[in-house]
């Protein structure tokens, strides 16, 4: 029997690209790894392939379309420039600027990271749309990387200006520059996604050779030396190596994945100790994605304990209303939100991206509505709100500074880390709308509707097709139309979000179930037939969401949607694009008048009135010195805004 999983078996993707076993068994050679059945019991749900879900008209399809247009504007040969130079090959096009430029950003050693993100994004865009040009680009890039790897002979492929020098410095314990493992992780993840979503077997071959190079170059390091190396940002190396192990069944790949687990954060958080103050946020989040992935493969409880505690800590005590976290890319003490509110560099978009990947992975192991609620809040605010609807460009930071505005990357001269995760964000919106139980698991006859996003689902294994029609978040209603090859019984689970006091469901126009338990799932277990229609009503209400640690500063939230004040002072699309994110905090410092709210907190939602425009409200007599118009944060672009309001007694 072949010990490797087929690509089709691997197409059950978790948030990080982490893979779920489905189909024929995998023989695991490591005695420390549980049997397939034990491993599967750790994740009762699995995601649908991106190719099984298609978006319908709405804000997410619009964002996906803009992202695809930007991907088509980027030239693979320019992203490949330094890879070919390092391999001794003639480059075919000039290198891009920004972080991809050796001259300006040599100290970061992130050259090449964008190619890895681009490979992931185009792979996922192909799966999400079926558009052949995306696959053509994936196949071309993979063939170019193989040529570079063959020419270089060692197995390493990179775009660093000094090739492997900084990696070797880290291995030897010498002073190093930049974040080379972080960048290599992006390239490895891109190759993984090319294999998974596009069926490119050459990508797997290149990836395994690159992995073996990493194992060879670090094999003589002691555990102490290895852990010291992990003090430098290294992305999700443990996660992608765990995925590679599921392709190869080689124990050395699993062992390398576990070596890349940073004990300095694994140990305290697995013991329930929050030691995050002062740590770089997006350095830490990918580590915990890897911990949870390794828990799925090994069953070692400390991995899951750390990931779960980290998630609860960040989402419940360290997040702003949009789901974003951090200031200047770092966690700060949980009693200092008011101090950090005026920063221009809160809420790095990469952090929101990776928190969603962790959330989705945890949800498959424990499908509770709390995970779905956080996912929804962050997706609709931080992720959908990270893209400029006029240009398709992405944010780096999403500032909470009163009176600030969103700043977006440039198309060809930025290439921030958040540009890379940004092009991935909008290519995979279909990955967390629906989940289903494993064929031989406790939820085998279950279909979970986790997100209210207009879309279609093809549940091939069951001969079920579902069409979700919704104008959410403009209304709190959705309609699910079912088509079945043959009548069959399964349990349909619809999330009753924490923001809705009540929820009600009808089947074929007849009242079926109601719920007064926010933060739960409504289960409809019956024999379904073609033509069945399920309609869910989730009333949306206004509420005030306090800035953590304060009693006089709050955001206005409608359902899961954060509303911000439109303060005017417009700028033209493109005028707020900046190459160097390190100057963002000093670009727009002219004084902007930000009103306050006057009145008792309990009365304020009643003084915010809807207008004729969808999701647009206006305060009624509570603004000082003037009332303000409130619009969704995800729609706010090209003018100054305010998210958190100072509340004074009338």
ZAPA-869137 format. One record per residue (C-alpha): x, y, z; residue number from 0. Coordinates in steps of 0.2 Angstrom, whole numbers. Example, Ala and Ser with C-alpha at 12.3 -4.5 7.8 and 13.67 -1.06 7.14 Angstrom:
2
NODE      c1      c2      c3   num
NODE      62     -22      39     0
NODE      68      -5      36     1
//
This chain:
650
NODE      c1      c2      c3   num
NODE       0       0       0     0
NODE       6      18      -4     1
NODE      10      27      12     2
NODE       7      44       4     3
NODE     -10      52       3     4
NODE     -16      56     -14     5
NODE     -19      75     -18     6
NODE     -38      73     -18     7
NODE     -36      66       0     8
NODE     -26      81       5     9
NODE     -38      94      -2    10
NODE     -48      95      14    11
NODE     -39     111      19    12
NODE     -39     119      36    13
NODE     -36     137      39    14
NODE     -18     137      37    15
NODE     -18     125      23    16
NODE     -17     111      36    17
NODE     -23      95      30    18
NODE     -37      83      35    19
NODE     -36      64      31    20
NODE     -51      59      20    21
NODE     -53      43      10    22
NODE     -40      29      11    23
NODE     -30      26      26    24
NODE     -12      34      29    25
NODE       1      22      37    26
NODE      11      32      49    27
NODE      28      25      52    28
NODE      32      35      68    29
NODE      27      26      84    30
NODE      24      42      93    31
NODE      10      46      80    32
NODE      -8      39      84    33
NODE     -17      28      72    34
NODE     -28      36      58    35
NODE     -44      33      68    36
NODE     -37      41      83    37
NODE     -30      56      74    38
NODE     -46      59      64    39
NODE     -56      59      81    40
NODE     -47      75      85    41
NODE     -55      84      71    42
NODE     -73      79      69    43
NODE     -77      91      55    44
NODE     -68      95      38    45
NODE     -69     109      26    46
NODE     -74     108       9    47
NODE     -62     111      -5    48
NODE     -62     128     -12    49
NODE     -67     121     -29    50
NODE     -83     115     -21    51
NODE     -89     133     -16    52
NODE     -93     147     -27    53
NODE     -97     165     -22    54
NODE    -113     174     -27    55
NODE    -115     192     -29    56
NODE    -110     202     -14    57
NODE     -96     211      -6    58
NODE     -85     196      -5    59
NODE     -87     191     -24    60
NODE     -83     210     -27    61
NODE     -67     209     -17    62
NODE     -62     192     -25    63
NODE     -64     200     -42    64
NODE     -53     215     -38    65
NODE     -40     203     -31    66
NODE     -40     193     -46    67
NODE     -37     208     -57    68
NODE     -22     213     -46    69
NODE     -15     196     -47    70
NODE     -16     197     -66    71
NODE      -7     214     -66    72
NODE       8     206     -57    73
NODE      22     199     -68    74
NODE      29     182     -62    75
NODE      46     185     -70    76
NODE      48     201     -60    77
NODE      44     191     -44    78
NODE      56     177     -50    79
NODE      71     189     -54    80
NODE      82     186     -39    81
NODE      78     167     -38    82
NODE      86     166     -55    83
NODE     100     177     -51    84
NODE     104     166     -36    85
NODE     104     151     -47    86
NODE     116     158     -59    87
NODE     103     160     -72    88
NODE      99     176     -82    89
NODE      83     185     -75    90
NODE      69     188     -88    91
NODE      62     204     -80    92
NODE      68     218     -68    93
NODE      64     215     -50    94
NODE      50     224     -41    95
NODE      53     238     -28    96
NODE      48     239     -10    97
NODE      52     224       1    98
NODE      57     214     -15    99
NODE      71     227     -18   100
NODE      88     222     -13   101
NODE      94     240     -13   102
NODE      81     247      -1   103
NODE      76     232      10   104
NODE      92     222      11   105
NODE      91     222      30   106
NODE      75     213      31   107
NODE      80     198      20   108
NODE      62     196      15   109
NODE      65     196      -4   110
NODE      55     182     -11   111
NODE      42     181       1   112
NODE      29     189     -11   113
NODE      32     175     -23   114
NODE      27     163     -10   115
NODE      11     172      -6   116
NODE       8     175     -25   117
NODE      10     156     -28   118
NODE      -3     153     -14   119
NODE     -15     166     -19   120
NODE     -15     161     -38   121
NODE     -17     143     -32   122
NODE     -32     147     -21   123
NODE     -39     159     -34   124
NODE     -39     145     -47   125
NODE     -48     133     -35   126
NODE     -60     147     -31   127
NODE     -64     152     -49   128
NODE     -58     138     -60   129
NODE     -50     152     -71   130
NODE     -37     143     -81   131
NODE     -25     159     -82   132
NODE     -22     156     -63   133
NODE     -17     138     -65   134
NODE      -6     143     -80   135
NODE       4     156     -69   136
NODE       5     143     -55   137
NODE      13     130     -67   138
NODE      25     143     -74   139
NODE      31     148     -58   140
NODE      34     131     -52   141
NODE      43     126     -67   142
NODE      54     141     -65   143
NODE      58     137     -47   144
NODE      62     119     -52   145
NODE      75     126     -65   146
NODE      82     137     -51   147
NODE      83     122     -39   148
NODE      91     111     -52   149
NODE     104     124     -56   150
NODE     108     128     -38   151
NODE     110     109     -35   152
NODE     109     111     -15   153
NODE      90     110     -15   154
NODE      88     128      -8   155
NODE      79     141     -18   156
NODE      78     159     -12   157
NODE      79     177     -17   158
NODE      91     183      -3   159
NODE     104     195      -9   160
NODE     117     184       0   161
NODE     109     167      -4   162
NODE     111     155      11   163
NODE     123     166      21   164
NODE     111     172      35   165
NODE     103     154      37   166
NODE     121     148      40   167
NODE     124     162      52   168
NODE     109     157      62   169
NODE     114     139      62   170
NODE     131     143      68   171
NODE     125     154      81   172
NODE     133     170      73   173
NODE     124     187      71   174
NODE     112     186      57   175
NODE     102     199      47   176
NODE      83     198      43   177
NODE      70     184      44   178
NODE      76     171      31   179
NODE      66     156      39   180
NODE      50     167      39   181
NODE      53     170      20   182
NODE      57     152      16   183
NODE      41     147      25   184
NODE      31     158      12   185
NODE      40     149      -2   186
NODE      36     132       5   187
NODE      18     136       8   188
NODE      16     142      -9   189
NODE      23     126     -16   190
NODE      11     116      -5   191
NODE      -4     126     -11   192
NODE       1     123     -29   193
NODE       1     105     -26   194
NODE     -15     104     -16   195
NODE     -26     116     -26   196
NODE     -18     114     -44   197
NODE     -12      96     -44   198
NODE       6     101     -48   199
NODE      17      86     -44   200
NODE      32      96     -49   201
NODE      28     108     -34   202
NODE      28      93     -22   203
NODE      45      87     -29   204
NODE      53     104     -27   205
NODE      45     106     -10   206
NODE      52      90      -3   207
NODE      70      94      -9   208
NODE      69     111      -1   209
NODE      63     103      15   210
NODE      77      90      14   211
NODE      89     104      12   212
NODE      82     112      28   213
NODE      84      96      37   214
NODE     102      94      31   215
NODE     108     111      35   216
NODE     101     110      53   217
NODE     104      92      57   218
NODE     120      95      68   219
NODE     112     108      79   220
NODE     109     104      97   221
NODE      91     107     104   222
NODE      97     122     113   223
NODE     105     129      98   224
NODE      89     126      88   225
NODE      78     135     101   226
NODE      90     150     101   227
NODE      88     151      82   228
NODE      69     151      85   229
NODE      70     167      94   230
NODE      70     175      77   231
NODE      54     176      67   232
NODE      52     160      57   233
NODE      34     160      51   234
NODE      24     144      51   235
NODE      38     132      48   236
NODE      31     119      60   237
NODE      15     120      52   238
NODE      21     118      34   239
NODE      33     104      38   240
NODE      19      95      47   241
NODE       9      96      31   242
NODE      24      90      21   243
NODE      25      75      33   244
NODE       7      70      27   245
NODE      13      70       9   246
NODE      28      60      12   247
NODE      25      49      28   248
NODE      44      52      31   249
NODE      47      53      50   250
NODE      61      65      48   251
NODE      49      78      41   252
NODE      38      76      57   253
NODE      53      77      68   254
NODE      59      93      59   255
NODE      42     100      61   256
NODE      43      97      80   257
NODE      60     104      81   258
NODE      53     121      74   259
NODE      41     122      89   260
NODE      47     136     100   261
NODE      47     130     118   262
NODE      48     148     125   263
NODE      30     151     120   264
NODE      24     133     119   265
NODE      28     129     137   266
NODE      20     144     147   267
NODE       4     145     136   268
NODE       1     126     137   269
NODE       1     128     156   270
NODE     -11     143     155   271
NODE       1     157     157   272
NODE      -1     173     147   273
NODE      17     178     143   274
NODE      13     188     127   275
NODE      16     206     133   276
NODE      29     214     122   277
NODE      30     200     110   278
NODE      29     202      91   279
NODE      11     197      87   280
NODE      13     190      70   281
NODE      29     181      75   282
NODE      18     171      88   283
NODE       2     167      79   284
NODE       9     156      65   285
NODE      18     146      79   286
NODE       1     141      87   287
NODE      -6     137      70   288
NODE       8     124      69   289
NODE       5     118      87   290
NODE     -13     114      83   291
NODE      -8     106      67   292
NODE       4      95      76   293
NODE      -9      91      89   294
NODE     -20      84      75   295
NODE      -5      73      69   296
NODE       2      67      85   297
NODE     -12      69      98   298
NODE       1      77     110   299
NODE     -10      87     122   300
NODE       2     101     125   301
NODE       1     107     107   302
NODE     -18     109     108   303
NODE     -18     117     126   304
NODE      -6     130     120   305
NODE     -16     134     104   306
NODE     -33     135     113   307
NODE     -26     145     127   308
NODE     -18     157     115   309
NODE     -34     159     105   310
NODE     -44     163     120   311
NODE     -32     175     127   312
NODE     -30     185     111   313
NODE     -48     185     106   314
NODE     -55     189     124   315
NODE     -43     201     131   316
NODE     -31     207     117   317
NODE     -42     212     103   318
NODE     -51     227      97   319
NODE     -69     228      90   320
NODE     -64     223      73   321
NODE     -55     207      79   322
NODE     -38     215      76   323
NODE     -24     216      89   324
NODE      -8     224      94   325
NODE       1     240      92   326
NODE      16     243      81   327
NODE      15     224      78   328
NODE      17     219      96   329
NODE       6     213     110   330
NODE       4     226     125   331
NODE      -3     224     143   332
NODE     -21     221     143   333
NODE     -24     236     154   334
NODE     -16     248     142   335
NODE     -29     249     128   336
NODE     -33     267     131   337
NODE     -14     271     130   338
NODE     -12     263     113   339
NODE     -29     269     105   340
NODE     -21     284      98   341
NODE      -8     274      88   342
NODE      -7     275      69   343
NODE       0     257      69   344
NODE     -13     246      78   345
NODE     -21     231      71   346
NODE      -8     224      58   347
NODE     -18     215      45   348
NODE      -7     200      44   349
NODE     -11     196      62   350
NODE     -30     196      58   351
NODE     -26     184      43   352
NODE     -17     172      54   353
NODE     -29     173      68   354
NODE     -43     167      56   355
NODE     -32     153      51   356
NODE     -30     147      69   357
NODE     -48     150      72   358
NODE     -54     139      58   359
NODE     -42     125      63   360
NODE     -49     125      81   361
NODE     -66     125      74   362
NODE     -64     109      65   363
NODE     -59     101      81   364
NODE     -72     108      92   365
NODE     -86     116      81   366
NODE     -93     129      93   367
NODE    -101     145      88   368
NODE     -88     155      98   369
NODE     -76     151      85   370
NODE     -88     156      71   371
NODE     -92     172      80   372
NODE     -74     178      80   373
NODE     -71     172      63   374
NODE     -86     182      56   375
NODE     -82     198      66   376
NODE     -64     198      59   377
NODE     -68     193      42   378
NODE     -82     206      39   379
NODE     -72     220      47   380
NODE     -53     217      47   381
NODE     -51     207      31   382
NODE     -65     214      20   383
NODE     -61     231      26   384
NODE     -42     229      22   385
NODE     -45     231       3   386
NODE     -47     247      -6   387
NODE     -63     245     -17   388
NODE     -56     258     -29   389
NODE     -39     251     -32   390
NODE     -39     233     -25   391
NODE     -24     238     -14   392
NODE     -22     232       4   393
NODE     -19     239      21   394
NODE      -4     236      32   395
NODE     -10     243      49   396
NODE     -28     247      52   397
NODE     -27     262      64   398
NODE     -38     265      79   399
NODE     -31     283      80   400
NODE     -46     295      82   401
NODE     -48     304      65   402
NODE     -35     294      55   403
NODE     -38     285      39   404
NODE     -34     269      30   405
NODE     -17     268      21   406
NODE     -15     256       6   407
NODE       0     248      -2   408
NODE       6     253     -19   409
NODE       4     241     -34   410
NODE      22     238     -38   411
NODE      33     247     -25   412
NODE      27     241      -8   413
NODE      25     222      -6   414
NODE      23     222      13   415
NODE      20     206      23   416
NODE       2     212      23   417
NODE       2     214       4   418
NODE       6     195       3   419
NODE      -7     189      16   420
NODE     -19     202       8   421
NODE     -18     193     -10   422
NODE     -22     177      -1   423
NODE     -36     184      10   424
NODE     -47     188      -5   425
NODE     -43     172     -15   426
NODE     -51     160      -2   427
NODE     -67     167       5   428
NODE     -76     151       1   429
NODE     -65     141      13   430
NODE     -75     144      29   431
NODE     -93     146      24   432
NODE     -97     127      26   433
NODE     -90     112      35   434
NODE     -96      94      35   435
NODE     -93      79      46   436
NODE     -80      65      42   437
NODE     -88      50      33   438
NODE     -83      39      48   439
NODE     -84      52      62   440
NODE     -97      57      75   441
NODE    -103      71      64   442
NODE    -104      61      48   443
NODE    -122      66      44   444
NODE    -119      85      48   445
NODE    -118     100      37   446
NODE    -113     116      46   447
NODE    -117     134      39   448
NODE    -104     145      48   449
NODE    -105     161      38   450
NODE    -119     171      30   451
NODE    -111     174      13   452
NODE    -120     172      -4   453
NODE    -113     156     -11   454
NODE    -116     139     -19   455
NODE    -110     122     -12   456
NODE    -107     106     -20   457
NODE    -107      92      -8   458
NODE    -101      79     -20   459
NODE    -100      64      -9   460
NODE    -118      66      -4   461
NODE    -125      72     -20   462
NODE    -131      88     -11   463
NODE    -131     105     -18   464
NODE    -135     121      -8   465
NODE    -137     139     -14   466
NODE    -136     152       0   467
NODE    -145     168      -5   468
NODE    -142     183       7   469
NODE    -140     202       7   470
NODE    -131     200      24   471
NODE    -125     211      32   472
NODE    -137     223      26   473
NODE    -151     212      33   474
NODE    -150     198      46   475
NODE    -158     185      35   476
NODE    -152     171      24   477
NODE    -161     158      12   478
NODE    -154     141       9   479
NODE    -160     131      -6   480
NODE    -157     112      -6   481
NODE    -155     101     -22   482
NODE    -152      82     -19   483
NODE    -149      68     -31   484
NODE    -160      58     -19   485
NODE    -169      61      -3   486
NODE    -158      59      12   487
NODE    -156      63      31   488
NODE    -143      74      38   489
NODE    -142      87      51   490
NODE    -141     105      45   491
NODE    -132     116      58   492
NODE    -135     135      57   493
NODE    -125     146      68   494
NODE    -135     157      80   495
NODE    -122     171      82   496
NODE    -118     179      99   497
NODE    -124     196      93   498
NODE    -142     190      89   499
NODE    -153     189     105   500
NODE    -165     177      96   501
NODE    -165     167      80   502
NODE    -179     158      70   503
NODE    -179     146      56   504
NODE    -193     141      44   505
NODE    -193     126      32   506
NODE    -203     127      17   507
NODE    -212     142      24   508
NODE    -217     133      40   509
NODE    -209     138      57   510
NODE    -196     125      62   511
NODE    -186     130      76   512
NODE    -182     146      87   513
NODE    -167     149      98   514
NODE    -164     161     113   515
NODE    -147     155     115   516
NODE    -135     166     106   517
NODE    -118     158     103   518
NODE    -125     141      98   519
NODE    -130     131      83   520
NODE    -148     127      78   521
NODE    -149     109      72   522
NODE    -161     104      59   523
NODE    -161      85      58   524
NODE    -173      78      45   525
NODE    -174      69      28   526
NODE    -170      83      15   527
NODE    -177      83      -3   528
NODE    -174      93     -18   529
NODE    -183     110     -17   530
NODE    -182     111       2   531
NODE    -180     129       7   532
NODE    -173     135      24   533
NODE    -174     153      29   534
NODE    -166     160      45   535
NODE    -170     176      53   536
NODE    -156     184      64   537
NODE    -161     201      70   538
NODE    -147     214      70   539
NODE    -146     227      84   540
NODE    -135     241      88   541
NODE    -124     240     104   542
NODE    -109     248     111   543
NODE     -93     238     113   544
NODE     -81     245     126   545
NODE     -63     248     123   546
NODE     -55     235     134   547
NODE     -51     242     151   548
NODE     -62     257     149   549
NODE     -80     263     154   550
NODE     -80     279     144   551
NODE     -74     274     127   552
NODE     -84     262     115   553
NODE     -87     257      97   554
NODE    -104     256      89   555
NODE    -107     239      82   556
NODE    -122     233      72   557
NODE    -124     214      72   558
NODE    -105     209      69   559
NODE    -102     225      59   560
NODE     -91     239      67   561
NODE     -98     256      62   562
NODE     -86     271      61   563
NODE     -89     289      60   564
NODE     -86     297      43   565
NODE     -77     313      47   566
NODE     -73     320      29   567
NODE     -57     328      24   568
NODE     -57     316       8   569
NODE     -42     311      -2   570
NODE     -42     304     -19   571
NODE     -40     286     -22   572
NODE     -21     283     -24   573
NODE     -16     299     -14   574
NODE     -16     288       2   575
NODE      -4     275      -5   576
NODE      13     274       4   577
NODE      28     264       0   578
NODE      36     264      17   579
NODE      25     259      31   580
NODE      38     265      44   581
NODE      33     283      40   582
NODE      14     280      41   583
NODE      13     286      59   584
NODE      19     304      54   585
NODE      11     306      37   586
NODE      -6     313      42   587
NODE      -4     323      58   588
NODE     -15     338      54   589
NODE     -28     341      68   590
NODE     -45     332      64   591
NODE     -60     337      75   592
NODE     -67     321      82   593
NODE     -84     323      90   594
NODE     -89     314     107   595
NODE    -105     307     112   596
NODE    -115     314     126   597
NODE    -128     304     136   598
NODE    -130     288     147   599
NODE    -122     273     139   600
NODE    -138     263     139   601
NODE    -148     277     129   602
NODE    -135     280     116   603
NODE    -140     265     104   604
NODE    -158     272     104   605
NODE    -151     289      98   606
NODE    -142     282      83   607
NODE    -155     281      69   608
NODE    -154     272      52   609
NODE    -154     282      36   610
NODE    -161     277      19   611
NODE    -144     271      14   612
NODE    -140     252      18   613
NODE    -130     250      34   614
NODE    -129     269      37   615
NODE    -134     278      53   616
NODE    -134     295      60   617
NODE    -133     300      78   618
NODE    -148     310      84   619
NODE    -143     324      96   620
NODE    -129     315     105   621
NODE    -114     321      95   622
NODE    -103     335     102   623
NODE    -101     348      94   624
NODE    -110     339      80   625
NODE    -119     323      75   626
NODE    -110     311      64   627
NODE    -114     299      50   628
NODE    -109     281      54   629
NODE    -105     268      41   630
NODE     -97     251      41   631
NODE     -79     250      44   632
NODE     -76     238      29   633
NODE     -84     252      17   634
NODE     -73     266      24   635
NODE     -60     272      12   636
NODE     -52     289       7   637
NODE     -58     300      21   638
NODE     -54     301      40   639
NODE     -64     291      52   640
NODE     -67     287      70   641
NODE     -70     270      78   642
NODE     -70     272      97   643
NODE     -80     286     104   644
NODE     -77     296     121   645
NODE     -94     295     130   646
NODE     -98     310     142   647
NODE    -113     312     153   648
NODE    -126     324     146   649
//
